[in-house]
Amino acid sequence: MSGLAPPREAPSRPALRFERGQHELFCGLTGIVWLHRKMPDAFFLVVGSRTCAHLLQSAAGVMIFAEPRFATAIIEERDLAGMSELESELDRVVNRLIERRPEIRTLFLVGSCPSEVIKLDLARAASRLDAARPGLRVLSYSGSGIETSFTQGEDACLAALVPECPVPAGPPLPALLIVGALPDIVEDQFARLFAALGIGEARFFPGRSARALPPVGPGTCFLLAQPFLGDTARALEARGATRIAAPFPFGADGTAAWVRAAAAAFGIDEVHVRQTIAPARERAKRALERHRERLAGKTIFFLPDSQLEVPLARFLASELGMRPVEVCTPYLHARHMAEELALLPAGLPVTEGSSVDEQLDRVRAARPDLTVCGLGLANPLEAEGLTTKWAIELVFTPIHGFEQAGDLAELFARPLRRRDVLRV
């Protein structure tokens, strides 16, 4: 059966290296933008500065028809100087919020750089507020840029939810849990696919309610849908759950390998798996073929941003024929990325960490056809004549699974098409 297979020169691996220095990333608070849409019964209260509030407002855009379910409890200069009683002020803000929004069932207190600097104990505050308000679950996690990068806010949030998951009743029974926030349409597609395979009801974490948490215990097998969930995976494993090792579901072959790994863990016959996924996989391959002519042979450089860099480089190299020059990622979880790293071209430089000046020097020297980077670097690189792709768009757009494979390829083809039009 055709599909993902390591390059013929395997077991040679990519050239792994580490850099520490200046970095240019959004902080973990940004994860609130997609988490508050995924869990409509939850509210996210950032304990931070006016800068934190402006960041969220800018990232989320202006919501005209609905009041957003996030806000910022502002830490003023006097608070940073230790002149205010922050706990009583936080209680006052939360009480006012609950009086105004009684429908809130889960409240997240989200730490920021200012709250981390002054050592505000949000975990203790959450425990106190949780005990004082029956019917309201209050949890805390850190989205501070000191501690988290762009997508790690989701990891911290889900890790905080794991202890709240119920323990399965009775003897452990095999159950599949898909871990990582997915758009509802993608979640529905995966649910139908796993049901057709005969695995049974696949549960999703997070689901569409912060209160309806899946049981987690020794019978739980979980499949990561996002590559940046290291803390969440550790928390699930501490509850006795078992991770299914697999590449991530990007592209036709990547999604097929991801689904096959789950099917194998549940003892599903390979012939049945092949027949079940064949129509969707064929549609995905046809959708990808439309973009191959523009992308094949083009060089691409990933600057560190979202931790999606390694699986996306694998997808572009193995399914569309692009040539990655270097893949930089904020953090490389070697165990979770083992299957992806084995599928990358041998000798490809894979860099963990950030050192902006040095990495930009390598971009300028390589002059790749496309550079994937954060918003803060895109305009300066464009001014130098380099074509860029905003990394943040890859997080906010549905890109997982068979049906989204063509859309994912389009995200990389579009800036090249724009470049060609402008040159004409």
ABEGO torsion letter per residue (X at the ends): XBEBBBBAAOABBBBBBBBBEBBBBBBAAAAAAAAAAABAABBBBBBBBAAAAAAAAAAAEBBAABBBABBBBBBBAAAAAGABBAAAAAAAAAAAAAAABAABABBBBBBBAAAAAAGBBAAAAAAAAAAABBGBBBBBBBABAAABBAAAAAAAAAAAAAAABBBBBEBBBBBBBBBEBBBAAAAAAAAAAAAAAGAEBBBBOBBABAABBBBBBAABBBBBABAABAAAAAAAAAAGBBBBBBBBBBEAAAAAAAAAAAAAAAGBBAAAAAAAAAAAAAAAAAAAAAAAAAABGBBBBBBBAAGAAAAAAAAAAAAAGBBBABBBBABBBAAAAAAAAAABBBGBBBBBEBBAAAAAAAAAAAGBABBBBBAAAAAAAAAAGBBBBBAAAAAABBABEAAAAAAAAAAAAAAAAAAAAAAX
